Each structure stands twice: as C-alpha cells, then as structure tokens.
C-alpha cells in the first residue's frame, strides 16, 4: 500500500509515517516509480508504535521493543534484556515525576505567599 493509504488506515499523517521510517520503526520498500510501498503488517506496526509512544517510550526504546511486540495493544514477548530496558524507562519516568512534583511544590509555595 502507498503512504496515503497507510495514513488513512491508521489516522497518522504521512509526515509522521516518514519520520517513523527514518527512525527505523517502519519498514518500507520503493516501487519502480520511487513511491514508498508498505506491507499489510505496517498497519499493526504503526498502531504498536502509537501505543508505545502513549506509554511514554522514546522512539529509540521503541525500536528495541518492536521486535518483541505482538498485536495492536501490543502484547510483549518478554526477554531479560527487554525487561531491563523497560524497567529502566520506568525508573527514569518515576524520577522525572518526583522532580516535577518538587518543582510544582516550590511554585505552589510561591503562590501562597502574600
């Protein structure tokens, strides 16, 4: 399928699909006319990428996760390396949340002063 069809079927802009391709998240081939051609599996891959982005993962981490992703949710086939990567991402998110809470508390404190 061409990029316009993939965009229509996934609700993701062609520009973003090209970005996913550049990041190594989406495989494509080129037809004789030079247009990108995507396999039917690309629809599921795009939905997996979107779900993993919603989970707060970077495209770099998603590139490591995709080979283990199954289905649109996606479900993950676990291996020790992937478990370590995702636990590291979770720890980083927890740290960022703590830092944001601290900043929020400091700002709130400024607003309560006369």
Phi and psi in radians as a Rosetta constraint file:
Dihedral C 1 N 2 CA 2 C 2 CIRCULARHARMONIC -1.480 0.35
Dihedral N 2 CA 2 C 2 N 3 CIRCULARHARMONIC 2.912 0.35
Dihedral C 2 N 3 CA 3 C 3 CIRCULARHARMONIC -1.076 0.35
Dihedral N 3 CA 3 C 3 N 4 CIRCULARHARMONIC -0.599 0.35
Dihedral C 3 N 4 CA 4 C 4 CIRCULARHARMONIC -1.115 0.35
Dihedral N 4 CA 4 C 4 N 5 CIRCULARHARMONIC -0.701 0.35
Dihedral C 4 N 5 CA 5 C 5 CIRCULARHARMONIC -1.169 0.35
Dihedral N 5 CA 5 C 5 N 6 CIRCULARHARMONIC -0.749 0.35
Dihedral C 5 N 6 CA 6 C 6 CIRCULARHARMONIC -1.092 0.35
Dihedral N 6 CA 6 C 6 N 7 CIRCULARHARMONIC -0.694 0.35
Dihedral C 6 N 7 CA 7 C 7 CIRCULARHARMONIC -1.081 0.35
Dihedral N 7 CA 7 C 7 N 8 CIRCULARHARMONIC -0.806 0.35
Dihedral C 7 N 8 CA 8 C 8 CIRCULARHARMONIC -1.094 0.35
Dihedral N 8 CA 8 C 8 N 9 CIRCULARHARMONIC -0.715 0.35
Dihedral C 8 N 9 CA 9 C 9 CIRCULARHARMONIC -1.310 0.35
Dihedral N 9 CA 9 C 9 N 10 CIRCULARHARMONIC -0.415 0.35
Dihedral C 9 N 10 CA 10 C 10 CIRCULARHARMONIC -1.891 0.35
Dihedral N 10 CA 10 C 10 N 11 CIRCULARHARMONIC -0.283 0.35
Dihedral C 10 N 11 CA 11 C 11 CIRCULARHARMONIC 1.330 0.35
Dihedral N 11 CA 11 C 11 N 12 CIRCULARHARMONIC 0.262 0.35
Dihedral C 11 N 12 CA 12 C 12 CIRCULARHARMONIC -1.869 0.35
Dihedral N 12 CA 12 C 12 N 13 CIRCULARHARMONIC 2.346 0.35
Dihedral C 12 N 13 CA 13 C 13 CIRCULARHARMONIC -1.099 0.35
Dihedral N 13 CA 13 C 13 N 14 CIRCULARHARMONIC 2.685 0.35
Dihedral C 13 N 14 CA 14 C 14 CIRCULARHARMONIC -1.061 0.35
Dihedral N 14 CA 14 C 14 N 15 CIRCULARHARMONIC -0.643 0.35
Dihedral C 14 N 15 CA 15 C 15 CIRCULARHARMONIC -1.055 0.35
Dihedral N 15 CA 15 C 15 N 16 CIRCULARHARMONIC -0.775 0.35
Dihedral C 15 N 16 CA 16 C 16 CIRCULARHARMONIC -1.186 0.35
Dihedral N 16 CA 16 C 16 N 17 CIRCULARHARMONIC -0.635 0.35
Dihedral C 16 N 17 CA 17 C 17 CIRCULARHARMONIC -1.101 0.35
Dihedral N 17 CA 17 C 17 N 18 CIRCULARHARMONIC -0.687 0.35
Dihedral C 17 N 18 CA 18 C 18 CIRCULARHARMONIC -1.126 0.35
Dihedral N 18 CA 18 C 18 N 19 CIRCULARHARMONIC -0.645 0.35
Dihedral C 18 N 19 CA 19 C 19 CIRCULARHARMONIC -1.107 0.35
Dihedral N 19 CA 19 C 19 N 20 CIRCULARHARMONIC -0.795 0.35
Dihedral C 19 N 20 CA 20 C 20 CIRCULARHARMONIC -1.027 0.35
Dihedral N 20 CA 20 C 20 N 21 CIRCULARHARMONIC -0.717 0.35
Dihedral C 20 N 21 CA 21 C 21 CIRCULARHARMONIC -1.076 0.35
Dihedral N 21 CA 21 C 21 N 22 CIRCULARHARMONIC -0.810 0.35
Dihedral C 21 N 22 CA 22 C 22 CIRCULARHARMONIC -1.098 0.35
Dihedral N 22 CA 22 C 22 N 23 CIRCULARHARMONIC -0.527 0.35
Dihedral C 22 N 23 CA 23 C 23 CIRCULARHARMONIC -1.450 0.35
Dihedral N 23 CA 23 C 23 N 24 CIRCULARHARMONIC -0.043 0.35
Dihedral C 23 N 24 CA 24 C 24 CIRCULARHARMONIC 1.411 0.35
Dihedral N 24 CA 24 C 24 N 25 CIRCULARHARMONIC 0.353 0.35
Dihedral C 24 N 25 CA 25 C 25 CIRCULARHARMONIC -1.659 0.35
Dihedral N 25 CA 25 C 25 N 26 CIRCULARHARMONIC -0.304 0.35
Dihedral C 25 N 26 CA 26 C 26 CIRCULARHARMONIC -2.408 0.35
Dihedral N 26 CA 26 C 26 N 27 CIRCULARHARMONIC 2.179 0.35
Dihedral C 26 N 27 CA 27 C 27 CIRCULARHARMONIC -1.533 0.35
Dihedral N 27 CA 27 C 27 N 28 CIRCULARHARMONIC 2.512 0.35
Dihedral C 27 N 28 CA 28 C 28 CIRCULARHARMONIC -2.615 0.35
Dihedral N 28 CA 28 C 28 N 29 CIRCULARHARMONIC 2.793 0.35
Dihedral C 28 N 29 CA 29 C 29 CIRCULARHARMONIC -2.196 0.35
Dihedral N 29 CA 29 C 29 N 30 CIRCULARHARMONIC 2.995 0.35
Dihedral C 29 N 30 CA 30 C 30 CIRCULARHARMONIC -2.010 0.35
Dihedral N 30 CA 30 C 30 N 31 CIRCULARHARMONIC 2.322 0.35
Dihedral C 30 N 31 CA 31 C 31 CIRCULARHARMONIC -1.370 0.35
Dihedral N 31 CA 31 C 31 N 32 CIRCULARHARMONIC 3.068 0.35
Dihedral C 31 N 32 CA 32 C 32 CIRCULARHARMONIC -1.022 0.35
Dihedral N 32 CA 32 C 32 N 33 CIRCULARHARMONIC -0.470 0.35
Dihedral C 32 N 33 CA 33 C 33 CIRCULARHARMONIC -1.480 0.35
Dihedral N 33 CA 33 C 33 N 34 CIRCULARHARMONIC -0.021 0.35
Dihedral C 33 N 34 CA 34 C 34 CIRCULARHARMONIC 1.528 0.35
Dihedral N 34 CA 34 C 34 N 35 CIRCULARHARMONIC -0.066 0.35
Dihedral C 34 N 35 CA 35 C 35 CIRCULARHARMONIC -1.312 0.35
Dihedral N 35 CA 35 C 35 N 36 CIRCULARHARMONIC 2.555 0.35
Dihedral C 35 N 36 CA 36 C 36 CIRCULARHARMONIC -1.167 0.35
Dihedral N 36 CA 36 C 36 N 37 CIRCULARHARMONIC 2.412 0.35
Dihedral C 36 N 37 CA 37 C 37 CIRCULARHARMONIC -2.214 0.35
Dihedral N 37 CA 37 C 37 N 38 CIRCULARHARMONIC 2.270 0.35
Dihedral C 37 N 38 CA 38 C 38 CIRCULARHARMONIC -1.967 0.35
Dihedral N 38 CA 38 C 38 N 39 CIRCULARHARMONIC 2.514 0.35
Dihedral C 38 N 39 CA 39 C 39 CIRCULARHARMONIC -1.303 0.35
Dihedral N 39 CA 39 C 39 N 40 CIRCULARHARMONIC 2.895 0.35
Dihedral C 39 N 40 CA 40 C 40 CIRCULARHARMONIC -1.038 0.35
Dihedral N 40 CA 40 C 40 N 41 CIRCULARHARMONIC -0.550 0.35
Dihedral C 40 N 41 CA 41 C 41 CIRCULARHARMONIC -1.100 0.35
Dihedral N 41 CA 41 C 41 N 42 CIRCULARHARMONIC -0.331 0.35
Dihedral C 41 N 42 CA 42 C 42 CIRCULARHARMONIC -1.073 0.35
Dihedral N 42 CA 42 C 42 N 43 CIRCULARHARMONIC -0.546 0.35
Dihedral C 42 N 43 CA 43 C 43 CIRCULARHARMONIC -1.068 0.35
Dihedral N 43 CA 43 C 43 N 44 CIRCULARHARMONIC -0.840 0.35
Dihedral C 43 N 44 CA 44 C 44 CIRCULARHARMONIC -1.133 0.35
Dihedral N 44 CA 44 C 44 N 45 CIRCULARHARMONIC -0.729 0.35
Dihedral C 44 N 45 CA 45 C 45 CIRCULARHARMONIC -1.048 0.35
Dihedral N 45 CA 45 C 45 N 46 CIRCULARHARMONIC -0.783 0.35
Dihedral C 45 N 46 CA 46 C 46 CIRCULARHARMONIC -1.089 0.35
Dihedral N 46 CA 46 C 46 N 47 CIRCULARHARMONIC -0.720 0.35
Dihedral C 46 N 47 CA 47 C 47 CIRCULARHARMONIC -1.156 0.35
Dihedral N 47 CA 47 C 47 N 48 CIRCULARHARMONIC -0.624 0.35
Dihedral C 47 N 48 CA 48 C 48 CIRCULARHARMONIC -1.123 0.35
Dihedral N 48 CA 48 C 48 N 49 CIRCULARHARMONIC -0.810 0.35
Dihedral C 48 N 49 CA 49 C 49 CIRCULARHARMONIC -1.015 0.35
Dihedral N 49 CA 49 C 49 N 50 CIRCULARHARMONIC -0.809 0.35
Dihedral C 49 N 50 CA 50 C 50 CIRCULARHARMONIC -1.061 0.35
Dihedral N 50 CA 50 C 50 N 51 CIRCULARHARMONIC -0.741 0.35
Dihedral C 50 N 51 CA 51 C 51 CIRCULARHARMONIC -1.129 0.35
Dihedral N 51 CA 51 C 51 N 52 CIRCULARHARMONIC -0.713 0.35
Dihedral C 51 N 52 CA 52 C 52 CIRCULARHARMONIC -1.237 0.35
Dihedral N 52 CA 52 C 52 N 53 CIRCULARHARMONIC -0.602 0.35
Dihedral C 52 N 53 CA 53 C 53 CIRCULARHARMONIC -1.126 0.35
Dihedral N 53 CA 53 C 53 N 54 CIRCULARHARMONIC -0.713 0.35
Dihedral C 53 N 54 CA 54 C 54 CIRCULARHARMONIC -1.076 0.35
Dihedral N 54 CA 54 C 54 N 55 CIRCULARHARMONIC -0.491 0.35
Dihedral C 54 N 55 CA 55 C 55 CIRCULARHARMONIC -1.357 0.35
Dihedral N 55 CA 55 C 55 N 56 CIRCULARHARMONIC -0.038 0.35
Dihedral C 55 N 56 CA 56 C 56 CIRCULARHARMONIC 1.598 0.35
Dihedral N 56 CA 56 C 56 N 57 CIRCULARHARMONIC 0.194 0.35
Dihedral C 56 N 57 CA 57 C 57 CIRCULARHARMONIC -1.455 0.35
Dihedral N 57 CA 57 C 57 N 58 CIRCULARHARMONIC 2.574 0.35
Dihedral C 57 N 58 CA 58 C 58 CIRCULARHARMONIC -1.381 0.35
Dihedral N 58 CA 58 C 58 N 59 CIRCULARHARMONIC 2.840 0.35
Dihedral C 58 N 59 CA 59 C 59 CIRCULARHARMONIC -1.107 0.35
Dihedral N 59 CA 59 C 59 N 60 CIRCULARHARMONIC -0.532 0.35
Dihedral C 59 N 60 CA 60 C 60 CIRCULARHARMONIC -1.116 0.35
Dihedral N 60 CA 60 C 60 N 61 CIRCULARHARMONIC -0.780 0.35
Dihedral C 60 N 61 CA 61 C 61 CIRCULARHARMONIC -1.209 0.35
Dihedral N 61 CA 61 C 61 N 62 CIRCULARHARMONIC -0.708 0.35
Dihedral C 61 N 62 CA 62 C 62 CIRCULARHARMONIC -1.035 0.35
Dihedral N 62 CA 62 C 62 N 63 CIRCULARHARMONIC -0.649 0.35
Dihedral C 62 N 63 CA 63 C 63 CIRCULARHARMONIC -1.011 0.35
Dihedral N 63 CA 63 C 63 N 64 CIRCULARHARMONIC -0.589 0.35
Dihedral C 63 N 64 CA 64 C 64 CIRCULARHARMONIC -1.355 0.35
Dihedral N 64 CA 64 C 64 N 65 CIRCULARHARMONIC -0.530 0.35
Dihedral C 64 N 65 CA 65 C 65 CIRCULARHARMONIC -1.430 0.35
Dihedral N 65 CA 65 C 65 N 66 CIRCULARHARMONIC -0.640 0.35
Dihedral C 65 N 66 CA 66 C 66 CIRCULARHARMONIC -0.909 0.35
Dihedral N 66 CA 66 C 66 N 67 CIRCULARHARMONIC -0.716 0.35
Dihedral C 66 N 67 CA 67 C 67 CIRCULARHARMONIC -1.081 0.35
Dihedral N 67 CA 67 C 67 N 68 CIRCULARHARMONIC -0.342 0.35
Dihedral C 67 N 68 CA 68 C 68 CIRCULARHARMONIC -1.762 0.35
Dihedral N 68 CA 68 C 68 N 69 CIRCULARHARMONIC -0.019 0.35
Dihedral C 68 N 69 CA 69 C 69 CIRCULARHARMONIC -1.494 0.35
Dihedral N 69 CA 69 C 69 N 70 CIRCULARHARMONIC 2.397 0.35
Dihedral C 69 N 70 CA 70 C 70 CIRCULARHARMONIC -2.289 0.35
Dihedral N 70 CA 70 C 70 N 71 CIRCULARHARMONIC 2.233 0.35
Dihedral C 70 N 71 CA 71 C 71 CIRCULARHARMONIC 1.408 0.35
Dihedral N 71 CA 71 C 71 N 72 CIRCULARHARMONIC 3.010 0.35
Dihedral C 71 N 72 CA 72 C 72 CIRCULARHARMONIC -1.325 0.35
Dihedral N 72 CA 72 C 72 N 73 CIRCULARHARMONIC -0.406 0.35
Dihedral C 72 N 73 CA 73 C 73 CIRCULARHARMONIC -1.004 0.35
Dihedral N 73 CA 73 C 73 N 74 CIRCULARHARMONIC -0.794 0.35
Dihedral C 73 N 74 CA 74 C 74 CIRCULARHARMONIC -1.591 0.35
Dihedral N 74 CA 74 C 74 N 75 CIRCULARHARMONIC 2.787 0.35
Dihedral C 74 N 75 CA 75 C 75 CIRCULARHARMONIC -1.554 0.35
Dihedral N 75 CA 75 C 75 N 76 CIRCULARHARMONIC 2.599 0.35
Dihedral C 75 N 76 CA 76 C 76 CIRCULARHARMONIC -1.981 0.35
Dihedral N 76 CA 76 C 76 N 77 CIRCULARHARMONIC 2.320 0.35
Dihedral C 76 N 77 CA 77 C 77 CIRCULARHARMONIC -1.523 0.35
Dihedral N 77 CA 77 C 77 N 78 CIRCULARHARMONIC 1.991 0.35
Dihedral C 77 N 78 CA 78 C 78 CIRCULARHARMONIC -1.447 0.35
Dihedral N 78 CA 78 C 78 N 79 CIRCULARHARMONIC 2.476 0.35
Dihedral C 78 N 79 CA 79 C 79 CIRCULARHARMONIC -2.427 0.35
Dihedral N 79 CA 79 C 79 N 80 CIRCULARHARMONIC 2.810 0.35
Dihedral C 79 N 80 CA 80 C 80 CIRCULARHARMONIC -1.012 0.35
Dihedral N 80 CA 80 C 80 N 81 CIRCULARHARMONIC -0.736 0.35
Dihedral C 80 N 81 CA 81 C 81 CIRCULARHARMONIC -1.109 0.35
Dihedral N 81 CA 81 C 81 N 82 CIRCULARHARMONIC -0.772 0.35
Dihedral C 81 N 82 CA 82 C 82 CIRCULARHARMONIC -1.148 0.35
Dihedral N 82 CA 82 C 82 N 83 CIRCULARHARMONIC -0.712 0.35
Dihedral C 82 N 83 CA 83 C 83 CIRCULARHARMONIC -1.009 0.35
Dihedral N 83 CA 83 C 83 N 84 CIRCULARHARMONIC -0.780 0.35
Dihedral C 83 N 84 CA 84 C 84 CIRCULARHARMONIC -1.112 0.35
Dihedral N 84 CA 84 C 84 N 85 CIRCULARHARMONIC -0.731 0.35
Dihedral C 84 N 85 CA 85 C 85 CIRCULARHARMONIC -1.075 0.35
Dihedral N 85 CA 85 C 85 N 86 CIRCULARHARMONIC -0.855 0.35
Dihedral C 85 N 86 CA 86 C 86 CIRCULARHARMONIC -1.223 0.35
Dihedral N 86 CA 86 C 86 N 87 CIRCULARHARMONIC -0.590 0.35
Dihedral C 86 N 87 CA 87 C 87 CIRCULARHARMONIC -1.141 0.35
Dihedral N 87 CA 87 C 87 N 88 CIRCULARHARMONIC -0.657 0.35
Dihedral C 87 N 88 CA 88 C 88 CIRCULARHARMONIC -1.109 0.35
Dihedral N 88 CA 88 C 88 N 89 CIRCULARHARMONIC -0.730 0.35
Dihedral C 88 N 89 CA 89 C 89 CIRCULARHARMONIC -1.103 0.35
Dihedral N 89 CA 89 C 89 N 90 CIRCULARHARMONIC -0.714 0.35
Dihedral C 89 N 90 CA 90 C 90 CIRCULARHARMONIC -1.119 0.35
Dihedral N 90 CA 90 C 90 N 91 CIRCULARHARMONIC -0.737 0.35
Dihedral C 90 N 91 CA 91 C 91 CIRCULARHARMONIC -1.099 0.35
Dihedral N 91 CA 91 C 91 N 92 CIRCULARHARMONIC -0.699 0.35
Dihedral C 91 N 92 CA 92 C 92 CIRCULARHARMONIC -1.120 0.35
Dihedral N 92 CA 92 C 92 N 93 CIRCULARHARMONIC -0.732 0.35
Dihedral C 92 N 93 CA 93 C 93 CIRCULARHARMONIC -1.094 0.35
Dihedral N 93 CA 93 C 93 N 94 CIRCULARHARMONIC -0.760 0.35
Dihedral C 93 N 94 CA 94 C 94 CIRCULARHARMONIC -1.037 0.35
Dihedral N 94 CA 94 C 94 N 95 CIRCULARHARMONIC -0.725 0.35
Dihedral C 94 N 95 CA 95 C 95 CIRCULARHARMONIC -1.132 0.35
Dihedral N 95 CA 95 C 95 N 96 CIRCULARHARMONIC -0.762 0.35
Dihedral C 95 N 96 CA 96 C 96 CIRCULARHARMONIC -1.100 0.35
Dihedral N 96 CA 96 C 96 N 97 CIRCULARHARMONIC -0.682 0.35
Dihedral C 96 N 97 CA 97 C 97 CIRCULARHARMONIC -1.121 0.35
Dihedral N 97 CA 97 C 97 N 98 CIRCULARHARMONIC -0.722 0.35
Dihedral C 97 N 98 CA 98 C 98 CIRCULARHARMONIC -1.075 0.35
Dihedral N 98 CA 98 C 98 N 99 CIRCULARHARMONIC -0.745 0.35
Dihedral C 98 N 99 CA 99 C 99 CIRCULARHARMONIC -1.142 0.35
Dihedral N 99 CA 99 C 99 N 100 CIRCULARHARMONIC -0.721 0.35
Dihedral C 99 N 100 CA 100 C 100 CIRCULARHARMONIC -1.141 0.35
Dihedral N 100 CA 100 C 100 N 101 CIRCULARHARMONIC -0.691 0.35
Dihedral C 100 N 101 CA 101 C 101 CIRCULARHARMONIC -1.101 0.35
Dihedral N 101 CA 101 C 101 N 102 CIRCULARHARMONIC -0.712 0.35
Dihedral C 101 N 102 CA 102 C 102 CIRCULARHARMONIC -1.090 0.35
Dihedral N 102 CA 102 C 102 N 103 CIRCULARHARMONIC -0.777 0.35
Dihedral C 102 N 103 CA 103 C 103 CIRCULARHARMONIC -1.120 0.35
Dihedral N 103 CA 103 C 103 N 104 CIRCULARHARMONIC -0.714 0.35
Dihedral C 103 N 104 CA 104 C 104 CIRCULARHARMONIC -1.096 0.35
Dihedral N 104 CA 104 C 104 N 105 CIRCULARHARMONIC -0.756 0.35
Dihedral C 104 N 105 CA 105 C 105 CIRCULARHARMONIC -1.081 0.35
Dihedral N 105 CA 105 C 105 N 106 CIRCULARHARMONIC -0.709 0.35
Dihedral C 105 N 106 CA 106 C 106 CIRCULARHARMONIC -1.123 0.35
Dihedral N 106 CA 106 C 106 N 107 CIRCULARHARMONIC -0.747 0.35
Dihedral C 106 N 107 CA 107 C 107 CIRCULARHARMONIC -1.146 0.35
Dihedral N 107 CA 107 C 107 N 108 CIRCULARHARMONIC -0.769 0.35
Dihedral C 107 N 108 CA 108 C 108 CIRCULARHARMONIC -1.061 0.35
Dihedral N 108 CA 108 C 108 N 109 CIRCULARHARMONIC -0.657 0.35
Dihedral C 108 N 109 CA 109 C 109 CIRCULARHARMONIC -1.103 0.35
Dihedral N 109 CA 109 C 109 N 110 CIRCULARHARMONIC -0.658 0.35
Dihedral C 109 N 110 CA 110 C 110 CIRCULARHARMONIC -1.124 0.35
Dihedral N 110 CA 110 C 110 N 111 CIRCULARHARMONIC -0.633 0.35
Dihedral C 110 N 111 CA 111 C 111 CIRCULARHARMONIC -1.325 0.35
Dihedral N 111 CA 111 C 111 N 112 CIRCULARHARMONIC -0.338 0.35
Dihedral C 111 N 112 CA 112 C 112 CIRCULARHARMONIC -1.542 0.35
Dihedral N 112 CA 112 C 112 N 113 CIRCULARHARMONIC -0.179 0.35
Dihedral C 112 N 113 CA 113 C 113 CIRCULARHARMONIC -1.405 0.35
Dihedral N 113 CA 113 C 113 N 114 CIRCULARHARMONIC 2.471 0.35
